[in-house]
């Protein structure tokens, strides 16, 4: 019986961790958490850089499309103005009559208010 009692005490000593073991494990855990934090931060920074790059690309594309659309509209306005001037030069009396008619209608509509 004495042998089994001493073996039981030995087993109890092995099962219990001392404070040094706990501190070692906490240090390991702290180092692993620190490494994981760095990895997550690096991943987040990479995703942020990627998102910024995509945003810049989209903004540049929108800028180019806007410039192209503005240039196209300007060209259409200039063409319409040229066509209108040509039409007025071909039929000056009709143009004056149309302008007078539009002015008369505008005067009627504004006097009703």
C-alpha positions, 0 to 999 in steps of 0.5 A, a space after each residue: 500500500 505504501 507504494 501505491 500511496 507514493 505513486 498516487 502522490 507522484 501522479 498528483 505532482 505531475 498533474 498539477 502545473 506550477 506557476 512557472 509552467 503557466 507563465 511559460 504558456 502565457 508567454 507563448 500565447 502572448 507571442 502567438 497572439 502578437 504574431 497573429 496580430 501582425 499577420 492580420 494587420 498586414 493582411 488588412 493593409 494589403 486589402 486596404 492598398 488593393 481597395 485604394 488602387 481599385 478606387 483610383 482606377 475607377 476614378 481615373 476611368 470615370 474622369 476619362 469617360 466624363 471628359 469624353 462625354 463632355 467633349 462629345 456634347 460640346 461637339 454636338 452643340 457646336 454642330 447644332 449651332 452651325 446647322 442653326 446658323 446655316 438654316 437661318 442664312 438660307 431662310 432668314 424671313 422664316 427664321 424671324 417668323 419662327 422667333 416672333 412666334 416663339 416670343 408671342 407664345 412665351 409672352 402669352 404663357 408669362 402673362 397668364 401667371 
